[in-house]
Amino acid sequence: MGLLRGVIDPELGSDIVELGMAKSARVDADGVVRLEIALTTSGCPLRAQIQKDIRSRITSLPGVTQVKLNWTELTAEERTATMAKARFNVSQDAPDTSIPATTKVLMIASGKGGVGKSSIATNLAAALAEKGHAVGVMDADIWGFSVPRMLGVSGDLVAHEGKIQPLTRKIGDGRLEVVSMGFMVDQEDSALMWRGLMLNRAVQHFCQDVAWPADLDYLLIDMPPGTGDVQMGLAKMLPRAEMLIITTPALNAQKVAARVADMGRKNYLRIVGVIENMSEFIAPDGSTHPLFGSGGGRQLATDVGAPLLGSVPIESAVSEGGDIGEPAVLADGAAAEVLRSIATAIAEEYVPPVEMAGCSARMLDAAMEALDALDAGEAAG
């Protein structure tokens, strides 16, 4: 079995022994090696590659006259365990990115479109910046980019010394650092007809080739809805990220959002909490009207075992602010009050920024500077 540890499943990225796919091995007296290999599915398109790798390794052994492979299929339980192991291995071997190690990464996710995910993401980013934080905003909703308009940021992304420079907007004592495909198209209504590989490459650039500032406290990622290529790609690239799940009170939105939480958990991402958007309409006379039902956010929070961070009411100021690039959270109103309270809970309780004074990386830098100064003093003496 030792040689088979060098055979890597090209899709899962781990060796077939660790994944439990190498079921048995027997060597006959005449030098015939008989192996039983279980695939995740009998129609696995990578079977030929795995077979080639196995044969090249086993036939190199002295005395081996032939390699006979018996292909089987993992049971449902075995397949679940195999996929969990592969995801864990990926989470422990993430690629390098340009996102500072001290930056808290928050994925703003939803199961379906139309629940106000981008609106929540941009308002939370603005609220955190107003509190004095440096906040990055990555618009990973490549097809449905809307962050530039909602945050009132425009311009072209340019590169300096090989790195893409995010566009900046000052808010209060903090600032926003924004990247989006919206800065790279000629017209806002241009359609991007890209498939999975190109989408993943785009978000990979946003993670690895953007000059994210070293003092960035938060990076909020406006995710595309659902659990597709971009979501899985980002989960692999950013295993230390955490998730905020956005839903509406409607039962169908809640059930679909639960799948996003399941995807996050299977990729070892922590679910920070649930935000219920469009919870109710508040009429001018102060009466409330739950237009989309009630209780969906709280039920989702219970189902995924995470806190309900807040319920944002329907208010025209939110959509109007998004249309003109002035997030509603920077003004007054019922929705603004809830959004500010959620941002406060994130910054003070659930995802507090790293205290840079106590950060080991900064402490190491300070120690090295002190040693350099000491060496310089000794040299001068």
ROVEXTI-980618 format. One line per field, with one value per residue (C-alpha): residue number from 1; residue in one letter; x, y, z. Coordinates in Angstrom, 1 decimal, padded with zeros to 4 digits. Last residue first. Example, Ala and Ser with C-alpha at 12.3 -4.5 7.8 and 13.67 -1.06 7.14 Angstrom:
BEGIN
num [2	1]
residu [S	A]
X [013.7	012.3]
Y [-001.1	-004.5]
Z [007.1	007.8]
END
This chain:
BEGIN
num [381	380	379	378	377	376	375	374	373	372	371	370	369	368	367	366	365	364	363	362	361	360	359	358	357	356	355	354	353	352	351	350	349	348	347	346	345	344	343	342	341	340	339	338	337	336	335	334	333	332	331	330	329	328	327	326	325	324	323	322	321	320	319	318	317	316	315	314	313	312	311	310	309	308	307	306	305	304	303	302	301	300	299	298	297	296	295	294	293	292	291	290	289	288	287	286	285	284	283	282	281	280	279	278	277	276	275	274	273	272	271	270	269	268	267	266	265	264	263	262	261	260	259	258	257	256	255	254	253	252	251	250	249	248	247	246	245	244	243	242	241	240	239	238	237	236	235	234	233	232	231	230	229	228	227	226	225	224	223	222	221	220	219	218	217	216	215	214	213	212	211	210	209	208	207	206	205	204	203	202	201	200	199	198	197	196	195	194	193	192	191	190	189	188	187	186	185	184	183	182	181	180	179	178	177	176	175	174	173	172	171	170	169	168	167	166	165	164	163	162	161	160	159	158	157	156	155	154	153	152	151	150	149	148	147	146	145	144	143	142	141	140	139	138	137	136	135	134	133	132	131	130	129	128	127	126	125	124	123	122	121	120	119	118	117	116	115	114	113	112	111	110	109	108	107	106	105	104	103	102	101	100	99	98	97	96	95	94	93	92	91	90	89	88	87	86	85	84	83	82	81	80	79	78	77	76	75	74	73	72	71	70	69	68	67	66	65	64	63	62	61	60	59	58	57	56	55	54	53	52	51	50	49	48	47	46	45	44	43	42	41	40	39	38	37	36	35	34	33	32	31	30	29	28	27	26	25	24	23	22	21	20	19	18	17	16	15	14	13	12	11	10	9	8	7	6	5	4	3	2	1]
residu [G	A	A	E	G	A	D	L	A	D	L	A	E	M	A	A	D	L	M	R	A	S	C	G	A	M	E	V	P	P	V	Y	E	E	A	I	A	T	A	I	S	R	L	V	E	A	A	A	G	D	A	L	V	A	P	E	G	I	D	G	G	E	S	V	A	S	E	I	P	V	S	G	L	L	P	A	G	V	D	T	A	L	Q	R	G	G	G	S	G	F	L	P	H	T	S	G	D	P	A	I	F	E	S	M	N	E	I	V	G	V	I	R	L	Y	N	K	R	G	M	D	A	V	R	A	A	V	K	Q	A	N	L	A	P	T	T	I	I	L	M	E	A	R	P	L	M	K	A	L	G	M	Q	V	D	G	T	G	P	P	M	D	I	L	L	Y	D	L	D	A	P	W	A	V	D	Q	C	F	H	Q	V	A	R	N	L	M	L	G	R	W	M	L	A	S	D	E	Q	D	V	M	F	G	M	S	V	V	E	L	R	G	D	G	I	K	R	T	L	P	Q	I	K	G	E	H	A	V	L	D	G	S	V	G	L	M	R	P	V	S	F	G	W	I	D	A	D	M	V	G	V	A	H	G	K	E	A	L	A	A	A	L	N	T	A	I	S	S	K	G	V	G	G	K	G	S	A	I	M	L	V	K	T	T	A	P	I	S	T	D	P	A	D	Q	S	V	N	F	R	A	K	A	M	T	A	T	R	E	E	A	T	L	E	T	W	N	L	K	V	Q	T	V	G	P	L	S	T	I	R	S	R	I	D	K	Q	I	Q	A	R	L	P	C	G	S	T	T	L	A	I	E	L	R	V	V	G	D	A	D	V	R	A	S	K	A	M	G	L	E	V	I	D	S	G	L	E	P	D	I	V	G	R	L	L	G	M]
X [030.8	029.1	028.9	027.5	024.9	023.9	023.6	021.4	019.2	018.9	018.0	015.3	013.9	013.8	011.9	009.4	008.8	008.3	005.8	004.0	003.7	002.7	-000.2	-000.5	-000.3	-002.3	-005.4	-007.1	-010.5	-013.5	-015.6	-018.5	-018.4	-017.2	-016.8	-019.6	-022.0	-021.3	-022.0	-025.3	-026.3	-025.4	-027.6	-030.5	-030.3	-030.0	-033.1	-035.2	-033.9	-031.1	-028.2	-024.8	-026.6	-028.6	-025.5	-024.9	-024.1	-027.1	-029.0	-027.9	-029.3	-032.6	-032.8	-032.1	-034.1	-037.2	-037.3	-038.1	-037.0	-033.6	-033.7	-030.6	-027.6	-029.6	-027.1	-025.7	-026.7	-027.6	-031.3	-031.7	-030.4	-032.6	-035.6	-034.8	-034.4	-037.6	-039.7	-042.2	-044.0	-042.9	-045.0	-044.6	-046.5	-045.6	-047.6	-045.6	-048.0	-045.6	-045.7	-042.9	-042.6	-041.3	-038.3	-036.9	-033.5	-032.9	-029.2	-027.7	-024.6	-020.8	-020.9	-017.3	-015.8	-014.7	-015.4	-018.3	-019.5	-019.6	-021.5	-024.0	-024.5	-025.1	-027.6	-029.5	-030.0	-032.2	-034.4	-034.7	-035.4	-038.3	-039.7	-039.9	-038.5	-035.7	-032.1	-028.5	-025.9	-022.7	-019.7	-016.1	-012.9	-009.9	-010.1	-009.7	-008.5	-010.6	-013.7	-013.2	-013.2	-016.3	-018.2	-017.0	-017.9	-021.4	-023.2	-025.9	-025.9	-022.8	-020.6	-020.1	-016.8	-016.2	-012.5	-011.9	-009.2	-006.9	-003.7	-001.4	-003.4	-004.8	-002.6	-004.7	-003.1	-003.8	-007.4	-008.9	-006.9	-008.3	-011.8	-011.2	-009.7	-012.7	-015.1	-013.0	-013.0	-016.7	-018.1	-018.2	-020.9	-020.3	-023.1	-022.5	-025.0	-022.4	-020.6	-016.9	-016.2	-013.3	-014.5	-017.7	-015.6	-015.1	-012.4	-013.0	-010.9	-013.2	-012.1	-012.2	-012.6	-015.9	-016.1	-013.1	-013.5	-010.7	-010.3	-008.2	-004.8	-004.1	-000.5	002.4	004.4	001.3	-001.8	-004.9	-008.6	-010.7	-013.0	-016.1	-017.2	-020.6	-020.9	-024.1	-022.9	-019.5	-021.0	-023.5	-021.8	-024.2	-022.0	-018.9	-020.6	-017.2	-017.3	-014.5	-014.9	-011.9	-012.5	-010.1	-011.9	-012.8	-016.4	-017.6	-015.6	-017.6	-020.9	-019.9	-018.9	-022.1	-024.1	-022.3	-022.7	-026.4	-027.3	-025.3	-027.3	-030.7	-032.7	-033.1	-030.8	-030.8	-028.9	-027.2	-023.6	-021.6	-018.2	-016.3	-012.5	-010.8	-007.5	-004.5	-002.9	-003.0	-004.8	-002.3	-003.0	-001.0	-002.7	-004.6	-003.1	-005.0	-008.4	-007.6	-006.9	-010.2	-012.1	-010.5	-011.3	-014.9	-015.2	-013.8	-016.1	-019.2	-018.1	-017.7	-021.2	-022.7	-020.7	-017.5	-017.5	-015.6	-012.7	-010.7	-007.2	-004.7	-001.0	001.4	004.8	006.0	009.4	011.2	008.8	008.4	005.2	003.5	004.3	003.5	000.4	-001.1	-000.5	-002.1	-005.1	-005.6	-005.4	-007.9	-010.3	-010.5	-013.9	-015.4	-018.3	-018.3	-018.5	-016.3	-014.0	-013.1	-009.8	-009.1	-005.6	-004.2	-000.4	000.7	004.3	003.8	003.5	000.5	000.7	-002.4	-003.7	-007.0	-009.4	-007.4	-010.1	-010.0	-009.0	-005.7	-004.9	-006.1	-003.8	-005.3	-006.1	-009.8	-010.0	-006.6	-006.9	-003.3	-001.3	001.9	000.2	-000.2	003.5	002.9	000.0]
Y [051.4	052.0	048.2	047.6	050.3	048.8	045.4	046.7	048.5	045.4	043.4	046.0	045.9	042.1	042.2	044.7	042.6	039.5	041.5	042.5	038.9	037.8	040.2	041.9	045.5	044.5	043.5	041.4	042.7	041.3	038.7	037.7	040.2	043.7	044.0	041.7	042.9	046.5	045.7	044.1	047.1	049.4	047.3	047.4	051.2	051.7	049.6	051.7	055.0	057.5	057.9	056.1	052.7	053.7	053.3	056.3	055.0	056.5	053.3	051.6	054.6	054.3	050.6	051.1	054.3	052.5	050.5	046.8	045.7	044.2	041.3	040.8	038.6	035.4	033.2	029.9	026.3	025.7	024.8	027.3	030.2	029.1	029.1	032.5	033.9	032.3	033.5	035.6	035.7	037.7	040.8	040.9	044.2	046.5	049.6	052.7	055.1	055.6	051.8	049.5	046.6	043.4	041.0	042.2	040.7	038.1	038.0	034.6	034.0	033.5	030.2	028.9	027.4	023.8	023.2	020.9	023.6	026.2	023.9	023.1	026.9	027.4	024.5	026.2	029.2	027.2	026.2	029.7	031.2	028.7	029.4	033.2	035.3	036.4	035.0	036.1	033.8	035.3	033.1	032.9	032.7	030.7	028.2	031.0	029.4	026.3	028.1	030.6	027.9	026.2	029.5	030.4	027.0	026.7	026.8	029.4	033.1	034.9	036.0	039.6	039.1	041.3	041.7	043.1	044.8	045.8	047.3	045.5	046.9	044.5	044.8	042.6	039.7	036.7	036.9	039.1	037.1	033.9	035.4	035.9	032.5	030.9	032.7	031.8	028.1	028.1	029.7	033.3	035.2	038.6	040.9	044.6	046.7	048.7	049.7	049.5	046.6	046.3	048.4	046.4	043.3	044.4	045.5	047.8	049.2	051.0	053.5	054.4	057.5	058.4	056.8	057.2	055.5	053.6	051.7	048.5	048.5	045.4	044.1	043.7	046.7	048.9	047.7	049.7	049.1	051.7	054.2	054.3	054.0	055.0	052.0	050.6	051.4	049.7	046.7	045.6	042.7	040.1	037.9	038.2	038.0	038.0	041.7	041.9	044.7	045.5	047.3	049.5	050.1	053.4	052.8	054.4	051.7	049.0	050.6	051.0	047.4	046.3	048.4	047.0	043.4	043.8	045.4	042.7	040.0	041.6	038.4	038.5	035.7	032.3	030.4	033.4	034.4	037.2	035.7	037.4	037.5	038.9	040.4	039.5	037.1	039.9	039.0	038.7	035.0	031.8	028.5	026.5	023.3	022.6	023.4	021.1	018.3	018.8	018.8	015.5	014.0	015.1	013.8	010.4	010.2	011.0	008.5	005.8	006.3	006.3	003.1	003.5	001.9	-001.0	-001.5	-004.7	-004.0	-006.6	-005.6	-008.0	-009.5	-007.8	-009.3	-006.0	-003.1	-000.6	-002.3	-001.0	002.7	003.0	000.8	002.9	006.2	004.9	003.5	006.8	008.7	006.3	006.5	010.3	010.3	008.5	006.4	004.0	006.8	007.8	005.0	001.9	000.2	-003.5	-004.5	-007.8	-007.9	-010.8	-011.9	-015.7	-016.3	-013.9	-010.4	-009.1	-005.6	-004.4	-001.4	001.5	004.2	005.0	008.6	008.2	005.3	007.1	010.0	013.5	016.2	015.4	015.8	014.4	011.5	011.2	008.0	008.4	006.7	003.7	002.9	002.3	000.0]
Z [018.6	015.2	014.6	018.1	017.5	014.1	015.6	018.4	015.9	013.8	017.0	017.9	014.3	014.5	017.8	016.4	013.3	015.6	017.7	014.5	013.3	016.8	016.9	020.3	019.1	016.0	018.0	015.3	014.5	016.5	014.7	016.9	019.8	019.2	015.5	014.5	017.2	016.2	012.5	013.4	015.5	012.6	010.3	012.8	013.1	009.4	008.8	011.2	009.8	010.0	007.6	007.1	007.2	004.1	001.9	-000.4	-003.9	-005.6	-006.3	-003.1	-001.1	-002.8	-002.1	001.6	002.0	000.7	003.9	004.4	007.9	008.7	011.2	013.3	014.3	014.4	016.1	014.6	015.0	011.3	012.0	014.8	012.7	009.8	012.0	013.3	009.8	008.5	011.4	009.5	006.2	003.2	003.7	007.5	008.0	010.8	012.0	012.7	011.1	008.1	007.5	008.6	006.2	007.7	007.7	004.4	005.4	008.0	009.0	010.1	012.0	012.2	010.3	010.6	007.5	007.6	003.8	004.7	007.1	004.3	002.0	004.7	005.4	001.7	001.7	004.6	002.4	000.1	003.0	004.3	000.9	000.4	003.9	003.4	006.2	004.0	004.0	004.3	005.7	007.2	006.7	008.0	006.1	007.4	004.5	001.9	-001.3	-000.9	000.2	-002.6	-005.2	-003.7	-003.8	-007.3	-008.7	-007.4	-004.0	-004.4	-004.7	-005.9	-002.9	-001.8	000.1	003.1	003.9	007.4	009.4	006.4	007.8	005.3	002.3	-000.3	-003.3	-005.5	-007.4	-005.1	-003.9	-006.6	-009.2	-007.8	-008.1	-011.8	-012.4	-010.7	-013.0	-016.1	-015.1	-014.3	-017.5	-018.5	-020.4	-018.8	-019.9	-020.2	-018.3	-016.3	-019.5	-020.4	-018.1	-015.6	-012.7	-012.5	-012.3	-008.7	-006.2	-003.3	-000.5	002.0	004.6	008.2	010.4	008.7	005.3	002.9	-000.5	-002.2	-005.4	-005.2	-006.8	-008.9	-008.2	-010.7	-009.5	-009.9	-011.7	-012.5	-011.8	-013.5	-011.9	-009.8	-006.1	-005.0	-002.6	-004.2	-007.7	-007.3	-005.4	-008.1	-009.9	-011.1	-013.3	-011.2	-007.8	-006.2	-005.4	-002.9	-000.3	001.9	005.2	007.1	010.4	011.9	013.0	009.8	008.0	009.8	008.9	005.2	005.0	006.7	004.2	001.2	002.3	003.3	-000.1	-001.9	-000.1	-000.6	-000.9	-004.7	-005.6	-003.9	-001.2	000.2	001.2	002.7	003.1	005.9	006.0	009.1	008.1	010.3	007.7	005.1	001.9	-001.0	-001.2	-000.8	-001.7	001.0	002.3	005.5	004.0	001.1	003.4	005.2	002.0	001.0	004.3	004.1	000.5	001.6	004.6	002.5	-000.2	002.5	003.8	000.3	-000.6	-002.6	-006.0	-007.4	-009.9	-009.8	-011.1	-012.3	-012.4	-014.1	-013.8	-010.6	-009.5	-009.1	-008.5	-011.4	-012.4	-009.2	-009.8	-013.5	-013.1	-010.3	-012.1	-015.4	-013.5	-011.7	-015.0	-016.7	-013.8	-014.0	-015.8	-012.8	-014.1	-011.2	-008.8	-005.8	-007.0	-005.1	-006.0	-005.5	-006.4	-007.6	-008.2	-010.3	-009.5	-010.0	-006.3	-006.1	-004.6	-002.9	-002.3	-000.8	-000.6	-002.0	-002.1	001.6	001.0	002.7	000.4	-002.8	-002.2	-001.9	-004.4	-004.7	-008.5	-009.5	-007.1	-006.1	-006.4	-004.3	-001.4	-003.7	-003.2	000.6	000.0]
END
